């Protein structure tokens, strides 16, 4: 009998212990979601009647002490009750003309296993009777719809206080949870990112740890090429930054020199366009690519490689070992790198940098337009020179200057819608609505350009450049040649804080048939990528392929 009683006691103890076991990360992740939801949904919080950051910092120590899910849930229930009675206004009807885009929208976490039925019911009631006034913490940008923030604390966290660090993580996580249009496209579910970031935030000991290991990782997880984290220097002494005297491109896990930035310094070390770099300070380029994956946000791998090249070709030391691959042999040089001015002398030295032409005639009656430097005032002259050519190549391997619509009026015989959008609905945070009116280009024009139109693209083609390519593609006789673009279109939302600045794509951009552009980019009709051999031979292989297409039709 004693054995049976002992057995039952052990089973009972294990059951109670199991029921009581709630991890710190589970509690904090659930708290983050509730705090963010109330921030944008509860009438008193979303209306700015309470100091919401302060309340979070007051509640986190109590949440830390909660041992069971019942205790934890009760803290959150009381927190909601303390905010006061919510006026019942449900049902809130959506305007008839609104078509929702709901791939991002998910409040199923209301039924979290840590929550009591009563807490879940309270959250649902708040959703149904949500705040309908002017949001205190966010606002819609005029004429566009992407958001800006206001009334947020801009102070850096206290790195000795884990709750202070968590406050900033919670704020950023919820900003993306409710207002990033492409949350549904992330490689890693946003909930999982939160679970992984919370322990890192707690462990961060100082400014560098917090911003480099927490904020950069958090923001890189949204997989958006627009997204950057600019960390402002602290008052602490910083080592000077030095630079390789040339630019490069990553091909086959190597850096290929594509442009000399300081002629004299490059000559001193015999650096030439086409040189291949395999290691810097004994680290392979392949290893550098792998170790920065979680720190740099990019919509696709092509853009990721383009974004990290700058980090490879800079150093905190002026003495740098560089391994080159030349003629099948590896050669290591110990180089002296210099500050930005000296390492980029061609930018400052008159005549050292070759002046680019905005537009020109190539051989065989083919026009060429550099969209990165063409301005509105150049368009009439461009049209006059190129209107009788058999083809025009529009080079969009750059960032255009807002000339797309006017050029489309020249190349298109009719008006065409080329993009529609999703914008955040501030009256129902987390939901986005379609702007099906979209944007059209071109006009009824029997005298439109009759030759072939070719657009050149690569990973540098981002945002307005991708939108430009969509505009030209809709014009009719357009062929796109090149490689995968950045995959980040739409106006950006920028967020300024005392210690850093970050941003993300603020509206969703789609083709009129609702096909996606984010992460995919503008898919070329003919794919061409530069090769090491081509760069060494001084070729522009993408342009060469365009000229071949113009002559042969294939």
N, C-alpha and C positions, 0 to 999 in steps of 0.2 A: 504493500500500500504506500509505504514511504517513497519507493522508487517511482510509482505512478504520480504521486504528488510533486516530487522533484521534477519529473519530466514536464508536467503541466505548468509548473512555475517557470521553467526555462523557456517553454514555448510562449507563455504569456509575456515574459520579459522581452524576448526577442521581437514579438509583435508590437509591443508598446514602443520599444526602442526604434524599430523600423518606421513606425508611424510618425515618430517625433523627429526623425532625422531630416533636417532641411539644410542644404548647403548655403554658404554665404553668397555664392554666385547666383544661386536660384532666387534667393530673397532679393538681392540687389537688382537683378535683371527684371524681376516682376515689379519692383518698386519703380524702376526707370520707366517702365511702360505706363504704369498708373499715373505717375507724376506728369509724364508728357501728355497723356490723354487728357487729364484734368486741365493742363495748361492751355490747351486749345479748344476744349469742349465745355468745361464748367463755366457757367455764366459769370461767377465772381472772379475766377482766375483769369479766364480769357478776356474779361473786361477790365483787368488791371486793378481790382479792388484789394488784392492781398499781395504781400511780398512773397512770391512763390519760391524763390531761391532760399530765402531765410527759412521758410517752413520745411523745405527739404532737409536743410542742415540740422534743423531741430529734430526731425523725425528719424534720421538715419541712425543715431545712437540707440534709439528705442528698437528699431528694426534689427539692429545687430544683436540685441539681447534676446529677441524672440527665439525660442527653442523649438516650437512646434508650428505647423502650418496654421493651427487654430489661433495661436497667439499672434502670428504674423498677420493673418487675415483680419483679426480684430483691430489691430493698429490701423490698418488701411481703412477699415469701415469707420472707425471713430474720426479719422482724419477727414474723410468725406463729410461726415455728419457735422463736424466743427465748422465747415464752410457755410452751413446754413441750408435752409429749405430752397429747393429749386422749383421755380414756377413751372407748372405743367403746360406745355404749349403743343405737345404732339397731337395729331400728326403734322409734321412739317412737309409740305408738298413742294416738290421740285417744279420749277417753271416748265411748262409744256415743251418749250423749245430746247431744253437741255438734254443732251445725250451724254451719259456718263461713260467714262473710260475707267474700268474698275480692276485692271490687272494688278494695280498696286494696293488696292484697298482690302484690308483684312483686320477685323477686330475680333477674330475667333479666340484670341488670347484671353478674352473676358472669362473663358471657361478654364483658365489655368488650374492645374491640379492643386496648387497652393491656396486657391481662393475658396472661401465658403460660398454656398449658394446665395447667401444674402449679399455678399460683396459683388458677385457676378451680376446679380439682379440690379444693384445700385448703379453699376457701370453701364448696363444696358439702358437704364432709365435716363441717365445723363446723355447718352448718345441720342436717344429719341427726343430729348428736350434740350438739345445743345444750344450753346450761345449763338445768337443770330446778329449780333452787332458788329462793330468795327474791332477787329482783333487787336489786342494790346501789344502782342509780341511780333507780329508779322503784318506786312501790308503788300498789296499787289502793285507792281510797277505799272505806271501809266502807259496805256496803249499796247502793252505786251502781255502782262499777266504773271510773269515770274515774280518771285517774292523778294522783299527786302526784310531785314529785321530791325527792331527798335526796342528800347527799354530792356535790353539784355545787359547783364553785368559784363564789362569788358576786361575786368581784372584777371590777371593770371592766378591760377590756384596757389594755395599754400601747399608746397610740396611735402611739408611735414604732417599734413592733415589729409587723411585719405578721403574724408567726406568732401572736402573742398575740391579734390581732384575728380571725384565721382560726379560732382555737380556739373563740371564742364563736359565730361563725357556724356552724361545724360542729356544735356542741352543739345549737343551736336548730333547724338544718335537720333533724338526725336525730331530734330529739324529735317534730317534726311528721311526718317520714317514717314513723315507727313507731307513733305514738300519736294522730294526728289522724284521727277517724273519717270525715271527708269529703274526704280527699285526692283521691279519684277525681273530685270535682266541680269542682276548680279550673279556672279559665279557661286558665291557663298551666300546662303540665306542671311538676311540682315539680323535675324534673331541669334544665329550662331555667332556672327561677328560680335554682338554684344556680350555673349557668354565668354568669348575669348579675350575681349578687351578689358573687361572688369578686373580680372586678376593682374593684368599688366599695369593698369592705372594704380592699383593699390601698391604694387611693388616699386613704382617709379620714385626715385629718391631726389631728383633735381630737375631743373629746367630742361636739360638736354635729354634725359631719360623720358620725360613726359612727352615732349614734342616729337622726338625722333622715334620712340618705341611705342607710343600710345596714339597720339593724334595722327601721325603719318600713316600708321597701320590702319587706324579707323577709316580715314578718308580714302586710302588706297583701295579699300575693300568695296567701294561703290563702282569700281571698274568704269570710270568716266574720264576720257582724255582731257576734258575741260578742267578737271579737278587738280588743284595744286595746294600745297601748304607752304606759305611763305612765313618763316619764323624770323622775327625781328631779333637782332643781336641784343644780348644783355650787356650790362655794364662791365661784365668780366672781360679780362683780356682775351683777345681772339688772335689765333695765328693768322697771318696774311695768306691769301689765296693766290696760287700761281697757276699758270695755264700753259698747255702745249701750244706751240705757235701755228697750229693748223686745225681745221675742222675735219670731221670724219663721218663715216657711215658704217654701221655694223652689218657685215655680210658674212655668213657662215661662221659665226662666233669669232670673228676678227674685226678689228677696226681698220677701215681703208681710208686713207687720207684723200679728201675730196676737194679741199680748198686751203691754200696757204694764207694765213692771216698776218704774218710778219715775215716779209721776204728775207731780211737780213738774218734774223734768228734761224729761219728754216735753212738758209744756205750754210750757216755756220755748222749745223749738224747734218747737212746733206739730206734734208727732209724734202720729199717731192710728192706731188699728187700721184696717187696709186700705190704709195708705200703701205705695207701691211703690218699692223701692230698686233702681236699675239699676247703680250703680257705687259703689265705696268707694276713696277715694284714687286715682281715675282708672282703677282696674281693674274691668272688667265682671264681673258675677256669673258669666257664662258662662265667662270665662277662669279665674276662681277654681275653678269646678267641674272644668274640664279639667286644671289644673295639680296638683290634689291627688289625682287618681285613683290614683296609685301610692304614696300615703302613708297612705291610710285604708282599712282592711279593712271590707268590707260584702258581704253575701250577694247583694244585688241593688241596682239603681239607686235604688229608692225609699228604702231605708235609707241608702244612701250620701248622698243629698241631705239626709236628716234629720240625719246625723252631722256633716256639715261646716258646718251653719248656725252652730254656736257659734264656729267658726274664722273665719267671715266677720264676725261682730258683735263681735269683740274687736280690740284694737290695742295696740301697744307705745308709742304716742304718745297724749297727751291731746287733741291737735288733729287732727281727722279730717274730710276732705272727703267728703260723701255726696251722691250724685246721686239725686234722686227723679223719678218720672214722675207728674205730677198733671194731670188734665184734658187729656191729650194733649201736655203740654209738659214739657220737662226742666228741673229746677231744682236747682242745686248749693248746698248749705249747708256752711259750715265750722262744725263742731260741737265742743264740748268734751265729751269722754267722761270718765267717772269710774271710780273703783275699784269693786270688787264691791259693797261695802256701800251706797255711794251710788247706784249704777246699778240696784240691786235693792231699793230702799227699801220697796217694798210688802211684801216678805217680813218686814221688821222693824217696820214701822209698824202699830200696832194698828188694825184696822178698815179698812186700805187694801186688803187682799186679801180678796176675797169668799169667804166660807166655803161649801164645797161640801156638798151633802146626800148621804149615803150611799145613800139610796133614797127614792123619793117617788112620789106619784100624779100622772100627767099628765092632761090633758083626755081625755075619752072612755074613761075607765076603763082606762087603760094605765099599767103600772108602769115605773119606770126605776130601774136599779141602777148605781151607779158602782163598778165592780169594783176600782178603784185604791185606794179608801179603805174598802171594806166589809171587816169582820173577822168572824171566827167568832162572836164574841159578839153581832154584829148580826143574824145570820141568822134566829134565831127571830122577832124583831120584823119583819124584812123579809118573811118568809113570812106572818105574821099579817096584815100590811097588804095584801099583793099577791096572796094566794092566790085571790081571787075576781075578779081582773082578766081582761080578755079577751086581754091580751098583756103580756109583760114584755120590756123592752129591757135587755139586759146590755151595758154599755159597757166594752169591753176595749181601748180606745185608751189603755192605761196598763199598769201592772205590778200584777197582782192579789196579794192577801195570803194565798194558800193556801186559798181557800174553794171551789174548784171541785168537789171530790168531794162535800162536804156539800150544795151546791146541786143537784148532779146527782141526788142521792137524792130531792130535792123535785120535779124536773122530769121525771124518767125513770120509766117504768112497769116497767122491768126492768134487770137488770145487763147492761152492754155493755163489752166490751174496746175501748179506743180508741187504744192506743199499744203498740208493741213496740220493742225497742232492740237496738243492737249495742254490745258492750263489748270493749275490747282484751284479748287473750289474752297475759298476761305470760310464759307458758311457750312462746309462739311469736310473738315480737315482729313486728308488722306485720300479723298476722292478727287479725281481729275475729270474735266469735261472737255468734250471735243469742240474745237473751233473749226467747223467744217467749211466755213467761208474761205479760210486759207488765204493763199497768195497766188495771184495769176501774173503771167508775163505775156509779152507780145501783144499785137493788135492786128486787126484786119489790114493787111498790107500786101497788095499784089506786086509791089516793087521790092519785096524783101530780097535778101541775098540769096542767090540761086546756087552758089557753089557748096562744096562739102564743108561741114563744120566739124572740127576735131578738138576735143578737150583732153588735156594731159593732166593726170592726177598722180599723187603718191601719198605717203603717210603724213606729209606736211599739209595736205589739203584738209583743213579742219574748220568746222563751224560755218561761218559765212562763206568760206570757200566751197564747202560741200553743198550748201544751199544754192550757191552760184551754179554748180555743176547740175543740180536738179533743175534749175531754171533753164539752162541751155539744153539739157536733154529733152525737156518738154517742147522745145521749139521745133522739133521735126527732124531735119536731116543732120543729126548729130551723132558722132561716134566717140565713145570715151575710151581712151587708151592709157594704160599705166598699171598701177598696183593699188592695193587696199588703202583707202583713206582712213583718217583718224577715227571716224565713227563717233563723233560728238558734235551734234548740231543743236541749234536753238540758242536763245539768249541765255546768258549766264546770271546766276544769283551769287553775289559777292558778300562775304561776311567779314567785317573788320573787328578785331579785338586788340587789346593792348599789346599782347605778346606775339600775335600772329594774324595772318589773313588767309582765308580759304574760300573756295567757290565750287559751284557745280552747275551742270546744265539745268536751266530753270524751267524750260518748257519742252514738251515732247514734239519731235518733228517727224512727220510721216508723209509718204506719197499719198495722193488723193484716194487711192484704193486701200489705204491704211497699211501698206507694207512698211516695215520698219527700216530706219536708217541708223539708229543708235547701235554702236558696237560693230555693225556690219559695214558701215560706210557706204560709199557710192561704188557699186560693183562695175568694174570696167567691162566694155565689150571685148576688148583685146587686152590681155594681161601681159605686161612687160615689166621686168625688174632689172635695175642696173646690176652688172656683174663686175667682179674684181678686174677681169681682163679688159672689159669695156672702159672702166675708169682709168686703168693704166694706159690705155691707148687714146685717151682724151675724147672718148665718144659720149654723146648723149643718146643712149640706146632707146630711150622712150621716144624722143623726138624723131630719131631715125626710123623707128617702127611706124610712126605716124606718117612720115613722108612716103614710106613704102606702101602703106594702105591707100594714101591719096592717089598714087600712081597706078596701083594694081586693083584696088577695090577689095583687097583681102590681106 
